[in-house]
């Protein structure tokens, strides 16, 4: 589902999509999508430590859902339901996306 901005009514659509692990894309730089079993998501600009965490989670549990800011995963849900929030900081826009993901995953 494509939504407009992260403001007003559209923000509730995004929040509900994240809570329900639905595929969603904003007209800006944030998107979230299911991940196929056995696939390692694109690592974008993740630090080496976060890339290792992503690969370890993928190998040990599988990754079922990924939230991206631009082309970088900023959060993911493992097959056992555990949520990993990327601690690395990027731009102010990505920090906003990280806050949204932290609240609603």
PyMOL CGO cylinders between C-alpha atoms (Angstrom):
from pymol import cmd
from pymol.cgo import CYLINDER

trace = [
    CYLINDER, 0.00, 0.00, 0.00, 1.27, 3.45, -0.87, 0.3, 1, 1, 1, 1, 1, 1,
    CYLINDER, 1.27, 3.45, -0.87, 0.58, 6.31, 1.49, 0.3, 1, 1, 1, 1, 1, 1,
    CYLINDER, 0.58, 6.31, 1.49, 1.35, 10.00, 1.19, 0.3, 1, 1, 1, 1, 1, 1,
    CYLINDER, 1.35, 10.00, 1.19, 3.17, 11.79, 3.97, 0.3, 1, 1, 1, 1, 1, 1,
    CYLINDER, 3.17, 11.79, 3.97, 3.92, 10.84, 7.56, 0.3, 1, 1, 1, 1, 1, 1,
    CYLINDER, 3.92, 10.84, 7.56, 1.57, 13.55, 8.83, 0.3, 1, 1, 1, 1, 1, 1,
    CYLINDER, 1.57, 13.55, 8.83, -2.09, 13.60, 9.83, 0.3, 1, 1, 1, 1, 1, 1,
    CYLINDER, -2.09, 13.60, 9.83, -4.38, 10.78, 8.73, 0.3, 1, 1, 1, 1, 1, 1,
    CYLINDER, -4.38, 10.78, 8.73, -1.65, 9.13, 6.67, 0.3, 1, 1, 1, 1, 1, 1,
    CYLINDER, -1.65, 9.13, 6.67, 0.48, 8.63, 9.77, 0.3, 1, 1, 1, 1, 1, 1,
    CYLINDER, 0.48, 8.63, 9.77, -2.22, 6.36, 11.25, 0.3, 1, 1, 1, 1, 1, 1,
    CYLINDER, -2.22, 6.36, 11.25, -2.21, 4.23, 8.10, 0.3, 1, 1, 1, 1, 1, 1,
    CYLINDER, -2.21, 4.23, 8.10, 1.55, 3.78, 8.45, 0.3, 1, 1, 1, 1, 1, 1,
    CYLINDER, 1.55, 3.78, 8.45, 1.33, 2.97, 12.15, 0.3, 1, 1, 1, 1, 1, 1,
    CYLINDER, 1.33, 2.97, 12.15, -1.40, 0.37, 11.57, 0.3, 1, 1, 1, 1, 1, 1,
    CYLINDER, -1.40, 0.37, 11.57, 0.59, -1.20, 8.72, 0.3, 1, 1, 1, 1, 1, 1,
    CYLINDER, 0.59, -1.20, 8.72, 3.67, -1.51, 10.94, 0.3, 1, 1, 1, 1, 1, 1,
    CYLINDER, 3.67, -1.51, 10.94, 1.67, -2.98, 13.83, 0.3, 1, 1, 1, 1, 1, 1,
    CYLINDER, 1.67, -2.98, 13.83, 0.08, -5.53, 11.50, 0.3, 1, 1, 1, 1, 1, 1,
    CYLINDER, 0.08, -5.53, 11.50, 3.32, -6.24, 9.58, 0.3, 1, 1, 1, 1, 1, 1,
    CYLINDER, 3.32, -6.24, 9.58, 1.82, -5.15, 6.26, 0.3, 1, 1, 1, 1, 1, 1,
    CYLINDER, 1.82, -5.15, 6.26, 3.77, -3.97, 3.25, 0.3, 1, 1, 1, 1, 1, 1,
    CYLINDER, 3.77, -3.97, 3.25, 3.67, -0.18, 3.07, 0.3, 1, 1, 1, 1, 1, 1,
    CYLINDER, 3.67, -0.18, 3.07, 5.54, 2.58, 1.27, 0.3, 1, 1, 1, 1, 1, 1,
    CYLINDER, 5.54, 2.58, 1.27, 5.38, 6.30, 1.88, 0.3, 1, 1, 1, 1, 1, 1,
    CYLINDER, 5.38, 6.30, 1.88, 5.74, 8.81, -0.91, 0.3, 1, 1, 1, 1, 1, 1,
    CYLINDER, 5.74, 8.81, -0.91, 9.02, 9.69, 0.80, 0.3, 1, 1, 1, 1, 1, 1,
    CYLINDER, 9.02, 9.69, 0.80, 11.87, 7.50, 1.96, 0.3, 1, 1, 1, 1, 1, 1,
    CYLINDER, 11.87, 7.50, 1.96, 10.24, 5.04, 4.38, 0.3, 1, 1, 1, 1, 1, 1,
    CYLINDER, 10.24, 5.04, 4.38, 8.93, 1.61, 3.50, 0.3, 1, 1, 1, 1, 1, 1,
    CYLINDER, 8.93, 1.61, 3.50, 8.29, -1.72, 5.18, 0.3, 1, 1, 1, 1, 1, 1,
    CYLINDER, 8.29, -1.72, 5.18, 7.85, -5.11, 3.60, 0.3, 1, 1, 1, 1, 1, 1,
    CYLINDER, 7.85, -5.11, 3.60, 7.66, -8.80, 4.28, 0.3, 1, 1, 1, 1, 1, 1,
    CYLINDER, 7.66, -8.80, 4.28, 10.84, -10.72, 3.73, 0.3, 1, 1, 1, 1, 1, 1,
    CYLINDER, 10.84, -10.72, 3.73, 10.98, -14.11, 2.02, 0.3, 1, 1, 1, 1, 1, 1,
    CYLINDER, 10.98, -14.11, 2.02, 12.30, -16.94, 4.17, 0.3, 1, 1, 1, 1, 1, 1,
    CYLINDER, 12.30, -16.94, 4.17, 16.01, -17.49, 3.67, 0.3, 1, 1, 1, 1, 1, 1,
    CYLINDER, 16.01, -17.49, 3.67, 16.59, -14.08, 2.06, 0.3, 1, 1, 1, 1, 1, 1,
    CYLINDER, 16.59, -14.08, 2.06, 18.99, -11.61, 3.61, 0.3, 1, 1, 1, 1, 1, 1,
    CYLINDER, 18.99, -11.61, 3.61, 17.72, -8.06, 3.06, 0.3, 1, 1, 1, 1, 1, 1,
    CYLINDER, 17.72, -8.06, 3.06, 19.83, -5.41, 1.36, 0.3, 1, 1, 1, 1, 1, 1,
    CYLINDER, 19.83, -5.41, 1.36, 22.18, -3.95, 3.99, 0.3, 1, 1, 1, 1, 1, 1,
    CYLINDER, 22.18, -3.95, 3.99, 22.26, -0.37, 2.65, 0.3, 1, 1, 1, 1, 1, 1,
    CYLINDER, 22.26, -0.37, 2.65, 24.45, 1.84, 4.84, 0.3, 1, 1, 1, 1, 1, 1,
    CYLINDER, 24.45, 1.84, 4.84, 24.47, -0.36, 7.95, 0.3, 1, 1, 1, 1, 1, 1,
    CYLINDER, 24.47, -0.36, 7.95, 27.63, -0.48, 10.04, 0.3, 1, 1, 1, 1, 1, 1,
    CYLINDER, 27.63, -0.48, 10.04, 29.61, -3.71, 10.08, 0.3, 1, 1, 1, 1, 1, 1,
    CYLINDER, 29.61, -3.71, 10.08, 28.19, -4.60, 13.52, 0.3, 1, 1, 1, 1, 1, 1,
    CYLINDER, 28.19, -4.60, 13.52, 24.59, -4.15, 12.31, 0.3, 1, 1, 1, 1, 1, 1,
    CYLINDER, 24.59, -4.15, 12.31, 25.29, -6.17, 9.15, 0.3, 1, 1, 1, 1, 1, 1,
    CYLINDER, 25.29, -6.17, 9.15, 26.54, -9.00, 11.38, 0.3, 1, 1, 1, 1, 1, 1,
    CYLINDER, 26.54, -9.00, 11.38, 23.40, -8.76, 13.54, 0.3, 1, 1, 1, 1, 1, 1,
    CYLINDER, 23.40, -8.76, 13.54, 21.21, -8.85, 10.43, 0.3, 1, 1, 1, 1, 1, 1,
    CYLINDER, 21.21, -8.85, 10.43, 22.98, -11.90, 9.01, 0.3, 1, 1, 1, 1, 1, 1,
    CYLINDER, 22.98, -11.90, 9.01, 23.04, -13.68, 12.39, 0.3, 1, 1, 1, 1, 1, 1,
    CYLINDER, 23.04, -13.68, 12.39, 19.31, -13.09, 12.86, 0.3, 1, 1, 1, 1, 1, 1,
    CYLINDER, 19.31, -13.09, 12.86, 18.62, -14.25, 9.33, 0.3, 1, 1, 1, 1, 1, 1,
    CYLINDER, 18.62, -14.25, 9.33, 20.65, -17.44, 9.79, 0.3, 1, 1, 1, 1, 1, 1,
    CYLINDER, 20.65, -17.44, 9.79, 19.37, -18.30, 13.28, 0.3, 1, 1, 1, 1, 1, 1,
    CYLINDER, 19.37, -18.30, 13.28, 15.71, -17.24, 13.11, 0.3, 1, 1, 1, 1, 1, 1,
    CYLINDER, 15.71, -17.24, 13.11, 14.86, -15.95, 9.66, 0.3, 1, 1, 1, 1, 1, 1,
    CYLINDER, 14.86, -15.95, 9.66, 13.68, -12.40, 9.07, 0.3, 1, 1, 1, 1, 1, 1,
    CYLINDER, 13.68, -12.40, 9.07, 10.00, -11.97, 8.31, 0.3, 1, 1, 1, 1, 1, 1,
    CYLINDER, 10.00, -11.97, 8.31, 9.57, -8.18, 8.05, 0.3, 1, 1, 1, 1, 1, 1,
    CYLINDER, 9.57, -8.18, 8.05, 11.93, -5.27, 7.36, 0.3, 1, 1, 1, 1, 1, 1,
    CYLINDER, 11.93, -5.27, 7.36, 11.52, -1.51, 7.77, 0.3, 1, 1, 1, 1, 1, 1,
    CYLINDER, 11.52, -1.51, 7.77, 13.71, 0.65, 5.53, 0.3, 1, 1, 1, 1, 1, 1,
    CYLINDER, 13.71, 0.65, 5.53, 14.68, 4.29, 5.49, 0.3, 1, 1, 1, 1, 1, 1,
    CYLINDER, 14.68, 4.29, 5.49, 15.93, 5.04, 2.02, 0.3, 1, 1, 1, 1, 1, 1,
    CYLINDER, 15.93, 5.04, 2.02, 17.76, 1.79, 1.09, 0.3, 1, 1, 1, 1, 1, 1,
    CYLINDER, 17.76, 1.79, 1.09, 18.91, 0.91, 4.62, 0.3, 1, 1, 1, 1, 1, 1,
    CYLINDER, 18.91, 0.91, 4.62, 17.09, -1.46, 6.96, 0.3, 1, 1, 1, 1, 1, 1,
    CYLINDER, 17.09, -1.46, 6.96, 16.43, 0.33, 10.24, 0.3, 1, 1, 1, 1, 1, 1,
    CYLINDER, 16.43, 0.33, 10.24, 14.44, -2.43, 11.95, 0.3, 1, 1, 1, 1, 1, 1,
    CYLINDER, 14.44, -2.43, 11.95, 13.45, -6.02, 11.34, 0.3, 1, 1, 1, 1, 1, 1,
    CYLINDER, 13.45, -6.02, 11.34, 11.30, -8.74, 12.83, 0.3, 1, 1, 1, 1, 1, 1,
    CYLINDER, 11.30, -8.74, 12.83, 12.79, -12.19, 13.28, 0.3, 1, 1, 1, 1, 1, 1,
    CYLINDER, 12.79, -12.19, 13.28, 10.90, -15.41, 12.68, 0.3, 1, 1, 1, 1, 1, 1,
    CYLINDER, 10.90, -15.41, 12.68, 10.45, -15.84, 16.45, 0.3, 1, 1, 1, 1, 1, 1,
    CYLINDER, 10.45, -15.84, 16.45, 8.75, -12.40, 16.68, 0.3, 1, 1, 1, 1, 1, 1,
    CYLINDER, 8.75, -12.40, 16.68, 11.71, -10.59, 18.27, 0.3, 1, 1, 1, 1, 1, 1,
    CYLINDER, 11.71, -10.59, 18.27, 12.22, -7.05, 16.92, 0.3, 1, 1, 1, 1, 1, 1,
    CYLINDER, 12.22, -7.05, 16.92, 15.69, -5.69, 16.21, 0.3, 1, 1, 1, 1, 1, 1,
    CYLINDER, 15.69, -5.69, 16.21, 15.98, -1.90, 16.17, 0.3, 1, 1, 1, 1, 1, 1,
    CYLINDER, 15.98, -1.90, 16.17, 19.14, -0.58, 14.54, 0.3, 1, 1, 1, 1, 1, 1,
    CYLINDER, 19.14, -0.58, 14.54, 21.05, 1.57, 17.06, 0.3, 1, 1, 1, 1, 1, 1,
    CYLINDER, 21.05, 1.57, 17.06, 23.21, 3.24, 14.43, 0.3, 1, 1, 1, 1, 1, 1,
    CYLINDER, 23.21, 3.24, 14.43, 22.26, 6.86, 13.71, 0.3, 1, 1, 1, 1, 1, 1,
    CYLINDER, 22.26, 6.86, 13.71, 21.94, 8.40, 10.27, 0.3, 1, 1, 1, 1, 1, 1,
    CYLINDER, 21.94, 8.40, 10.27, 20.16, 11.58, 9.11, 0.3, 1, 1, 1, 1, 1, 1,
    CYLINDER, 20.16, 11.58, 9.11, 17.43, 13.50, 10.96, 0.3, 1, 1, 1, 1, 1, 1,
    CYLINDER, 17.43, 13.50, 10.96, 14.86, 11.99, 8.57, 0.3, 1, 1, 1, 1, 1, 1,
    CYLINDER, 14.86, 11.99, 8.57, 16.05, 8.45, 9.25, 0.3, 1, 1, 1, 1, 1, 1,
    CYLINDER, 16.05, 8.45, 9.25, 16.05, 9.17, 12.99, 0.3, 1, 1, 1, 1, 1, 1,
    CYLINDER, 16.05, 9.17, 12.99, 12.36, 10.06, 12.66, 0.3, 1, 1, 1, 1, 1, 1,
    CYLINDER, 12.36, 10.06, 12.66, 11.74, 6.82, 10.79, 0.3, 1, 1, 1, 1, 1, 1,
    CYLINDER, 11.74, 6.82, 10.79, 13.60, 4.89, 13.51, 0.3, 1, 1, 1, 1, 1, 1,
    CYLINDER, 13.60, 4.89, 13.51, 11.39, 6.47, 16.18, 0.3, 1, 1, 1, 1, 1, 1,
    CYLINDER, 11.39, 6.47, 16.18, 8.24, 5.48, 14.29, 0.3, 1, 1, 1, 1, 1, 1,
    CYLINDER, 8.24, 5.48, 14.29, 9.50, 1.91, 13.86, 0.3, 1, 1, 1, 1, 1, 1,
    CYLINDER, 9.50, 1.91, 13.86, 10.43, 1.69, 17.57, 0.3, 1, 1, 1, 1, 1, 1,
    CYLINDER, 10.43, 1.69, 17.57, 6.95, 2.78, 18.62, 0.3, 1, 1, 1, 1, 1, 1,
    CYLINDER, 6.95, 2.78, 18.62, 4.87, 0.62, 16.34, 0.3, 1, 1, 1, 1, 1, 1,
    CYLINDER, 4.87, 0.62, 16.34, 6.70, -2.66, 15.72, 0.3, 1, 1, 1, 1, 1, 1,
]
cmd.load_cgo(trace, "trace")
